[in-house]
Amino acid sequence: MKIIVSIKQVPARDSQLRTDATGRWIQENDIGFEINEPDAYALEEALQLKEKHGGEVIALCAGPARASQTIREALAKGADRAIHIVEDNLALFGTLGVARLLAKAAQPEQADVILTGLQSDDLGYGQTGVVVAELLGLPSATIIMAVEKVDGGIRVKRELEDGWFQNVEMPLPAVLTIQSGSNKLRYATLMGIKKAKTKEVKRLTTAELGVVAAARASIERIYPPQRNKQTQMIEGTAKEAAAKLVEKLRFEARIL
Amino acid sequence: MSGVLVVMEQRGGVWNRMSWETLAAGQQLAGPTGLAASAAVVGQGIGTLAEELARKKLERVFAVEHPLLGAYTADGFTAALVQLLRKANPSIVLFPHTYQVRDFAPKLATRLQQVLISDAIGFHVESGAPVFVRQLFQGKLNADVKAAGAAPHFASIQAGAFRADQLEDGSAQIETFTPELSPETIRAKPQEPFRESARAVDLTAAELIVSVGRGIKEKENIPIVEELAKALGAELAASRPICDGGWMPMERQVGSSGQTVSPKMYMAVGISGAIQHLVGMKGAKTIVAINKDPNAPIFEVADYGIVGDLFEIVPALTEEVKKAKS
């Protein structure tokens, strides 16, 4: 089974985010970056599928030079090789443009299955996988908990809302977005980290892929959310804060 | 005709309640943009649903019917809606941001060389065009997002962002639309939806809930929070990562993939408040948040907040609750 897993590098989860001078994005110079967590689960699913069925796992990532760290980590965990679409200004491409880049880079590989996370922790559009599938003319399924090989294709377990699930069968090749949490993430081994240094990373530019930046939706400005509620912040030592909260729950909210 | 078209969601003749919230959004968008709102329902045997829709203030109700739309498939729904959109020619198409919409709406938008502005929590209108508000970075920041280029523009609306009780009644003309679909173009073969196990715990009936998230760090630490729940006489619940990790049973999960609760009090311990969690609990009457990160989105919905180390605060709170109750 030849598997492409599309991964993204995003600001680290606990980053303190501040608006940049344009007011349209965050300051990136003083924060850390890491793999988008949902994509880490897609990578894990890809590695498990390879262990079960043999084949190859190719990590595909669009991002600036700093994304090579995230790619290196994916290789250390067990991806066989990687494709890095190097671009500093991905925002100019928009969701559709980025999906075009990924689709163009994926196409010559003729993979059996393309996996990605169900959404990104930064933009959170939750649609790159489906858009890539449509651009490549492939069937897709989203929020997948399990993947099983069957005659003529795969059977996937889709999560629906409110505790419901559904099995869906589809032919290969196909694109799947993987639900977070259904597998346990592995750590890179020392051997894996060492091997990663010798694995192939193919670098491509947006010009080589022939995709022109033209976003169909643009961020006009970003800003901290307005509070809908008046939140009372309770200060003091742990003991003081606990006592004050209990007081408020008893006499103000009248819960206790 | 051009206007706002709301694509409603139903399964087996039962509405997804988020559809009504999105319909309210559609009506509210129609006014300031000078457009008329219409709605569509897709499926098989949906006559009664269309009649119910037609009692709302809408210009038109499209009943998109075909035997191949009885069970949802991304291929079937996309092909049917592409044909409907060519006929109805709306400027703006709204969807409820459900799991099903996430499965097909980006495909539909892509086929028309558009993007879906997904999971919007609101909009304002600037020179006749909508600017949608979305959450970035798991709710830490908001963004104003504007569609560029020719219509139709697509957006999906987050659960709870609009209120279904603000829907205006009226009467609309029903138009049945039969798309041309052939079975060989539908590549996925869906089976019947199922539930894994009967729910032993009904959190929806709980008056008080103490819920625990990633901040608890290890399974071995959960008893600290359990003690507090016991002292309060509250049900213990958890966010998704805790249940995924097997630290608590799935049936105690609150959020879009778990239970939706509205207790008298919801206390979130070490839960940052990802959107998927907030939609499951923001209806609680009083919300208390304990978290080490002062910028955690959970504080946006909290009535009372304590910023600090839960391993110090929770035991202190348990003591104070016991004292108050004795």
Contacts between the chains, C-beta under 8 A, distances in Angstrom:
chain1	res1	chain2	res2	distance
A	11	B	137	6.9
A	14	B	293	6.8
A	16	B	295	6.9
A	17	B	137	5.9
A	17	B	140	5.7
A	17	B	141	6.1
A	17	B	295	7.8
A	19	B	141	7.7
A	26	B	137	7.7
A	26	B	141	7.3
A	94	B	115	6.4
A	95	B	115	4.9
A	96	B	110	6.7
A	96	B	113	7.5
A	96	B	114	7.7
A	96	B	115	5.0
A	99	B	110	7.5
A	118	B	102	7.9
A	121	B	137	6.9
A	121	B	138	5.8
A	122	B	136	6.4
A	122	B	137	5.8
A	123	B	136	6.3
A	124	B	118	7.9
A	124	B	119	6.5
A	124	B	134	7.5
A	124	B	135	6.7
A	124	B	136	6.5
A	124	B	137	7.9
A	124	B	138	7.2
A	124	B	275	7.7
A	125	B	115	8.0
A	125	B	116	7.4
A	125	B	118	5.1
A	125	B	119	7.6
A	126	B	102	5.5
A	126	B	118	5.8
A	126	B	119	7.0
A	127	B	102	7.1
A	127	B	105	7.8
A	127	B	106	3.5
A	127	B	115	7.8
A	127	B	116	5.9
A	127	B	118	6.1
A	130	B	74	7.8
A	130	B	102	7.6
A	130	B	103	7.1
A	130	B	104	7.6
A	130	B	106	4.1
A	130	B	107	5.2
A	130	B	110	7.6
A	131	B	106	5.1
A	131	B	107	7.4
A	131	B	109	7.9
A	131	B	110	4.9
A	131	B	115	7.8
A	133	B	107	7.0
A	134	B	106	7.4
A	134	B	107	4.6
A	134	B	110	4.2
A	134	B	111	6.2
A	135	B	110	6.5
A	139	B	74	7.4
A	139	B	75	6.9
A	139	B	187	4.0
A	139	B	188	5.7
A	140	B	74	6.5
A	140	B	103	7.8
A	140	B	107	7.1
A	141	B	74	7.5
A	141	B	103	7.0
A	141	B	188	6.6
A	142	B	99	7.3
A	142	B	102	5.6
A	142	B	103	4.6
A	143	B	99	5.7
A	143	B	102	7.1
A	143	B	103	7.6
A	158	B	99	7.9
A	158	B	103	7.8
A	159	B	99	6.9
A	159	B	257	6.2
A	160	B	99	5.7
A	160	B	100	7.6
A	160	B	193	5.8
A	161	B	16	8.0
A	161	B	98	6.6
A	161	B	99	5.4
A	161	B	256	6.3
A	161	B	257	6.9
A	162	B	257	7.9
A	162	B	259	7.9
A	162	B	260	7.8
A	163	B	195	5.6
A	163	B	196	7.3
A	163	B	199	7.2
A	163	B	250	7.9
A	163	B	257	7.5
A	163	B	258	7.1
A	163	B	259	7.8
A	164	B	193	4.9
A	164	B	194	7.1
A	164	B	195	5.8
A	165	B	193	6.7
A	165	B	194	5.8
A	165	B	195	7.3
A	165	B	196	6.6
A	166	B	190	6.1
A	166	B	191	6.4
A	166	B	192	7.4
A	166	B	193	4.5
A	166	B	194	7.2
A	167	B	190	7.8
A	167	B	191	4.5
A	168	B	188	5.1
A	168	B	189	6.8
A	168	B	190	4.9
A	168	B	191	6.9
A	169	B	188	7.0
A	169	B	189	4.4
A	169	B	191	7.6
A	170	B	187	5.6
A	170	B	188	4.5
A	170	B	189	7.1
A	171	B	187	6.0
A	180	B	240	7.9
A	180	B	244	7.3
A	181	B	240	6.3
A	181	B	241	6.4
A	181	B	244	3.0
A	181	B	245	7.6
A	182	B	244	7.2
A	215	B	148	6.6
A	216	B	113	7.6
A	216	B	114	5.9
A	216	B	115	4.6
A	216	B	147	6.6
A	216	B	148	5.6
A	216	B	149	5.7
A	217	B	115	5.1
A	217	B	117	5.4
A	217	B	145	5.4
A	217	B	146	6.8
A	217	B	147	5.1
A	217	B	148	6.4
A	218	B	145	7.0
A	218	B	146	5.8
A	218	B	148	5.8
A	219	B	143	4.9
A	219	B	144	7.1
A	219	B	145	5.7
A	220	B	131	6.4
A	220	B	143	7.7
A	220	B	144	4.2
A	220	B	145	6.9
A	220	B	146	5.4
A	221	B	143	7.2
A	221	B	144	5.3
A	222	B	136	6.4
A	222	B	141	5.0
A	222	B	142	6.7
A	222	B	143	4.7
A	222	B	144	7.8
A	223	B	141	6.8
A	223	B	142	5.8
A	223	B	143	8.0
A	224	B	140	7.9
A	224	B	141	6.2
A	224	B	142	7.3
A	225	B	135	7.2
A	225	B	139	7.0
A	225	B	141	7.2
A	225	B	142	4.8
A	225	B	297	7.5
A	225	B	300	5.7
A	227	B	300	5.8
A	228	B	300	7.0
A	228	B	301	7.0
A	229	B	287	7.9
A	229	B	300	7.5
A	229	B	301	6.3
A	229	B	302	7.0
A	229	B	303	6.1
A	230	B	303	7.9
A	231	B	299	5.6
A	231	B	300	7.6
A	231	B	302	5.0
A	231	B	303	6.5
A	231	B	304	7.2
A	231	B	305	5.1
A	232	B	303	6.7
A	232	B	304	5.3
A	232	B	305	7.1
A	233	B	299	7.8
A	233	B	305	4.9
A	233	B	306	7.5
A	233	B	307	6.8
A	234	B	304	6.1
A	234	B	305	6.8
A	234	B	306	5.0
A	238	B	308	6.4
A	238	B	309	7.2
A	238	B	312	3.8
A	238	B	313	4.7
A	238	B	315	8.0
A	238	B	316	4.5
A	239	B	316	4.8
A	239	B	320	8.0
A	241	B	306	4.9
A	241	B	308	6.8
A	241	B	313	6.2
A	241	B	316	7.5
A	242	B	313	6.1
A	242	B	316	3.8
A	242	B	317	4.2
A	242	B	319	7.1
A	242	B	320	4.5
A	243	B	316	7.9
A	243	B	320	5.2
A	245	B	288	6.9
A	245	B	304	6.0
A	245	B	306	6.5
A	245	B	317	6.5
A	245	B	320	7.6
A	246	B	317	7.0
A	246	B	320	4.3
A	246	B	321	5.9
A	246	B	323	7.8
A	246	B	324	5.2
A	248	B	304	6.0
A	249	B	265	7.2
A	249	B	286	7.6
A	249	B	288	7.5
A	249	B	304	7.7
A	250	B	324	6.1
A	253	B	265	6.9
A	253	B	285	7.9
A	253	B	286	4.5
A	253	B	303	7.1
A	253	B	304	7.8
A	255	B	208	6.9
A	255	B	264	5.8
A	255	B	265	4.7
A	255	B	286	6.2
A	256	B	232	7.4
A	256	B	321	7.0
A	256	B	324	5.9
A	256	B	325	7.1
